[in-house]
Amino acid sequence: MAEEQKEGGSLDQEIEKLTGMARDEAIIAQQERIQNEIKEANPLVSEKQDLAILNEEYRDDPIYTQKVKDLIAHYSHVRKTRGDGNCFFRAFGFAYLEKLLLDKVELHRFKGIASKSKDELVSLGFPAFTIEDFHETFMEVLQQVEEPGSSLVALSDTFNDQGISDYLVVYLRLLTSGQLQKEAEFYQNFIEGDRPVKDFCNQEVEPMAKESDHIHIIALTSAVGVGVRVVYLDRGEAEKVNHHDFPEGCRIQIILLYRPGHYDILYPD
């Protein structure tokens, strides 16, 4: 009798295990469907759109409606990025390279920084064989931007090529991680708890699809010397939108629109 109970218990456990596996598989399948729907509905980087499209998105929300009105008073267009957890880096990369199409002096400065960055990352402990391909792709895209006849259309095609675009995002993540680790004593103050900076980088900065916060923006803008204004469209108490410049007092080179959990590219009048 005891043996039968043991066998019965074991069978119940196996059934429960199988049920759990089926549930996990169903969750994974659902997540994949959601991601596929996002990909089909949204390009990695969209065309430039009139900012008035936000009126339609928030027409039933009086708080956002008022803030969109204030936003439109100062800015004219938006270029959307896919909400895949990489939106800050993708928006930053596209907006800055779009600027470099017309600013060859700035492009020359940035190429110098980017060219040396691989050796600097290796000196910080990043394995050369891991970062070499990402760095090579990054430099190739900068070279394309520099070539006579380079165009916004070609840049858009590059950023909407998943393989190349993701390589660019990875390298921007590596630059951010390198800056955080280089000045770990300073950035430790921005990390909650006792998590070391290196662990934070391994878990929250370097992996794809990890969302970005102020610490990522501060580190990246410091690493490459690019001034970024982030405009906040959120449910804050003020009727007008607020903004913050990274670093403070910088020469603004690109503007990003932040909505909770997401970054797009913003253009002034």
Buried (B, 14 or more C-beta within 10 A) or exposed (E): EEEEEEEEEEEEEEEEEEEEEEEEEEEEEEEEEEEEEEEEEBBBBBEBBEBEEBBEEBEEEEEBBBBBBBBBEBBBBBBBBBBBBBBBBBBBBBBBBBBBBEBEEBBEBBBEBBEEBBEBBBEBEBEEEEBEEBBEBBBEBBEBBBEEEBEBEBBBEBBBEEEBBBBBBBBBBBBBBBBBBBBBEBBBEBBEEEEEBBEBBEEBBBEEEBBBEEBBBBBBBBBBBBBBBBBBBEEEEEEEBEBEBBEEEBEEBBBBBBBEEBBBBBBEE
